Amino acid sequence: MIELIRSAVKLGITFFDTAEIYGPYVNEELVGEALEPYEGKVVIATKFGVAFGYG
């Protein structure tokens, strides 16, 4: 998946949307690792305020 995300950047994608809800911690860590070489060249959006284990 890291190579897929990096390929997207090479094709011109610069906006990535992620959130803890997509897989607690796993997805954001993956996106962060994949986009680390492109710091300052891409935008990463996230959501917050989601509570796990309530309800």
SEPAFI-512998 format. One line per 2 residues: for each residue x, y, z of C-alpha. Coordinates in Angstrom, 3 decimals, m for minus. Each point is the difference from the previous one (the first is absolute). Layout:
BEGIN
X/Y/Z ~ ...
//
This chain:
BEGIN
0.000/0.000/0.000 ~ 2.921/2.340/0.626
1.127/m0.373/m3.601 ~ m3.580/0.587/m1.202
m0.249/3.247/1.982 ~ 3.401/1.151/m1.259
m1.057/m0.814/m3.565 ~ m3.043/2.219/0.486
2.268/2.902/0.996 ~ 2.143/m0.585/m3.073
m3.185/0.222/m2.093 ~ m0.845/3.381/1.522
m2.274/m0.856/2.933 ~ 0.835/2.378/2.853
m3.014/m0.287/2.350 ~ m0.439/m3.029/2.252
m2.846/m0.479/2.464 ~ 0.386/m2.438/2.882
m1.359/m0.620/3.480 ~ 0.460/m2.224/2.996
m3.469/m1.452/m0.705 ~ 1.309/m1.708/m3.165
2.018/m2.398/2.131 ~ 0.994/1.222/3.403
3.499/1.486/m0.390 ~ 0.956/m2.364/m2.820
m1.183/2.115/m2.934 ~ 1.458/3.275/1.221
3.354/m1.660/0.689 ~ 0.014/m1.494/m3.505
m0.866/3.301/m1.669 ~ 2.586/1.814/2.111
2.746/m2.436/m0.953 ~ m0.951/0.037/m3.666
m0.080/3.785/m0.236 ~ 3.025/0.788/2.157
2.278/0.547/m3.041 ~ m2.505/2.582/m1.298
m0.129/2.188/3.119 ~ m1.119/3.491/m0.953
m1.203/m1.153/m3.427 ~ m3.268/m1.726/0.949
m2.959/0.725/2.259 ~ m1.289/m2.564/2.479
m3.472/0.497/1.463 ~ m1.349/m1.914/2.972
m3.076/m0.159/2.191 ~ m0.062/0.208/3.759
m2.431/m0.381/2.852 ~ m0.931/m3.603/m0.767
m0.343/m2.041/3.185 ~ 0.586/m3.761/m0.004
m1.599/m2.353/2.489 ~ m2.914/2.200/0.999
m3.667/m0.629/m0.563
//
